[in-house]
Amino acid sequence: MKYIAIILILCVIKLNAQNVLKFDKRNVQCEDKWIAFQMGKDSTYTFGFIYIDSQAGLTFNYEGEFKIDKAGKFNRQISEISRNVGFMKVRLEPNRVAIAEIPESKFNELKIQQFPKWLESYKLDENSIEKLFRWGYMYNGWNECEKALTYLEKAEKINPNYDGLQTELAFSYNALEKYDKAEIALNKVIKNKPNDCYSLKELAYTYNHLQQLKKSIDVYNKMTSFCSEKAFIQETAYNLAYQYYLLKDKKNFTKWNNEARKWISENQYTKNLDTLEKEFK
């Protein structure tokens, strides 16, 4: 009975910690947040602050460790790293490791403020079009397109003609299935830069999802007349082949399957096409 009671107490402590800390976030969702990593073997949690450095990108500022006592209080610990280093900054790569956002109710216990004083230097000109575009570009690169739009749409209000902005907006809109908005943005780009192959590729993708395959084919034909980026041309042909595969149109699938293979003989697109061919047969 004694051992059962001890086990039950340990389970309650663990459950209390889990209730306070919800490990349901990814690092790219925690800009300007205090976070904790999952508990280590010695029952400590490593914690720190995640922010974006315009040069380094997503960054973790290590602040130390803490333990959670039986009452649920967060007690900051003096670790060997804290003693010898104090703090350190680590560049983060976006990943799916589950981390927890530290509740504001625990800030006093950890002796931290919502926003560290040192963060101010990273927030200079945060509403400038350059920073808004840069942040939107980074979030698109991390496939956090909804978050990217919060920056890119602010940038558009300042200067809709900022170089690269409409293409980034279109990338977000396409990812979020807002194809009508993507078409508008891309046509703005192509009006000023008719030979922008990346934007043309994105426009063909948009037309595919608007079920306007003739327009997509027109874009493809235009691209083949001057684009040097074979990968963009192949991707456009592959997307058309895939659309005809979905439509169960074997004749047109075969045509665009052959077109896609003309540009690069072997890569992920051709492997995908091999699979689609087998399924058609």
N, C-alpha and C positions, 0 to 999 in steps of 0.2 A: 504493500500500500504506500509505503514511504517513497519508493521509486516512482510509482505511478503519479503521486502528488507532485514530485519534482518535474516529471515530464510534462504534466499538465501546466505547471507554472511557466516552464520554458516555452510551451506552445502559446500560452496567453501573451507572454512578452513578445514573441515573434509576430503574433497576429496584430498586437497593438502597433508595432513598428510598421507592419504592412498597411495598416489602416491610415497611418499618418503619412507614409511615403508611398505614393502610387507610381509604380514603375511602368508607365504607359506612354512615355515620350521618347522620341528620337532626338539626337543632338541638333538636327536642323530645325526642330520645332521649338528650340529653347533659346533663341536670341534674346540677350539681355535678361537672362534668368539665372537664379541660383539653383544648382542641381546637385544631386547626389547619385553616385554609382551604387550598384548593389553591394550588400554587406560582404565584407571580407571574412577570412577564417577567424580573425580575432574579434569578431563582432563589431568592427568599426566600419564606418561609411566614409569614403573619400568624397569631398565636396569642393565646389568652386563655382565660378561664374563663367557663363558662355556669352561671348560677344563676337562681333565681326570686325576684323581688321581689314581695311580696304585693300591692303597689299597681301597679307597672309591668308585672308579669308576667315573661315570659322575657327575660333580660338577658345581654348579652355584655360582660364586663369585658376590654377590650383591654389586653394586656401587652407587645406588641412584635412583633418579627420574629426569625426564625432562618434559618440556612442549614444544609444537611447536607453535610459534606465527604466525600471519597472513602472514608474509613474508616467512614462512617455516623454520625459524631458530630454532635450538634445544637449549633451555635454561635450563641449569641444575638447579635443585631446592634443597634447603636444607630442607630435611624432618626430622621428629622427629626421625626416625630410624637412618638417617645419622648423626644427631646431637648427639644422645646418644650412638650409636653403632659404627658408622664409616663405617664398612663393615662387611659382614658375609658370610659364606660359607654354601651352602645347597646342600646336596646330592640329585641327581635327579634320578627318575625312568623314563625309556623311556615311552613316551606317545604320543598321537596325538594332543596335544594342539598346535594350530598354533602360532608360534612366528616369529618375524621379525629379519633379520640380519641388523645391523646398517650400512649404507653406509660409506665407508672410507671418503667421502667428508664431513661427519659430525663429524669426530673425533675431529677436532680443536674446534668446538663449544662446545663439551662436555668435552674438556680438557683431552682427553685420547689418548694413543698411540696404534698402531696396536696390539702390544704384551706388556702387563704389565710387569714391571721389575720383580715382584715376580714370574712370570711364569717360569723364568730361572731354578729355583730349581726343577721344575717338568719335565724339559727337559733334565736333566742329563742322560747320557747313552741312549738317545732316539733311537739310532740306534743299540743298543745291541740286540742280538737275544731274550733275556729274555723279554725285553719290547715289541719288535715287536710281539712276540708270544702272550703275555698277551693282547695287544691291539686287535689283530686279534680274539682272543678267546672272548673278551668282545663284539666286534661288531657282531660276529656270534650269541652270546646269545641275541642280540638285533634284530636279523634278518636283519642286515645290511651287507649282505654277500659280496656284491661288494666292500664295504669299507673294510671289513675284509681282503679280498684278497690283498689289497694294502700293508698291513703289513705282511701277511703270506708269500706272494711270495718273499718279501725282506728277510724274515727270512730263507726261503728255500735256497736262494743264499749263505747264511752264513754257514748253516749246515742243509742239507736235512734230517739228521737222528735225529734231535732234538726231544726229547720225546714228543709225542702227536701232533707234527706239521703236519704230513701227514694226520692224521685223521681230524684235523681242516680244512686243505685244501680240503679234500674230502667233508666235510660238506658244505663248501662254493660252491664247484663245483656242488654238487647235487642240492643245492637250486637254482643255476643259470642255471640248466639244461645242464651243461657241463659234461655229464656222462662219456665220454671217459677219461677225465682227472681224474675224481673221481675214476674210476676203477684202473687207474695206481697208484694213490696215495694209495689206500686201499690195493692193492696187495703188495706194499712195506712194509706196516705195518704188514700184515699177514705173510709175509715171515720171519720177525723177531719175531713176536708174533702170532703164529698160533691159540692161544686160546683166542685172544682178542675179546670178545663177542660183544662189541659195534661196533668195526670195521667190524665184520662179518655181523651184522645187517645192517650197512650202505652199505656194498657190495651187500647184497641181494636186497636192495632198488635200488641200481644202476643197477643191472641186470634186475630188473623189467622194468625199464625205457629204457633199451637197448633192450627190448623185448626178453631177454634171460631167459625165465622162468625156463628152466631145470637147468641152473646154479644157479638160485635163490633157487630152491628146494634142490639142493645139499648142498648149504650153510645152509639152514634150518635144514636138516638132521644132518649136522655136529654140529650145535649149540645144538640140542636136546641131543647129546651124552655127553656133558660136561658143558654146560652153566648153571649157577645157577640163572641167571637173567631171571625169567619167563616173565617179561614185555617185554624184548627184543625178546624172542622167539614168544610171542603172537603177537607183532607188525609185525614180519616177516610173520607169518601165515596170519594175517589180510591183509597185503599188497598183498599177493598172492591171497587171496579170492577176493580182490577188482579188481585185474587185470583180473581175470576170469569173474567177473561181467561185466567189460567193454567189454570183448570178447563175452558176452552172452553165456558162456559155463556153463550151469547150473550144470552139473555133477561135474566138478572140483570146481566150486564155493561152492557147498554143502560140498565137501571133505574138503576144506580149511576153510570154515566156522566152521565146526566141530573141526578142528585142533586148530583154534584160541580160541575157547571156552574151550578147555581142560585145558588151563594154568591159566586163571583167569576168574571166573564165571561171574562177572558183573563189567563193567567199560565203558568208552566211546567207546572203540572198539566194545564191544558186543552190545551196543545200536545202533551203526552205522550198525552193521551186521543185527540187527532186521529190520532196515529200508530197507536195501538191499534185505533181504528175502521177505519182503512185496512187493517190486517193482518187484521182479522176479515172484511172484505168480500172 
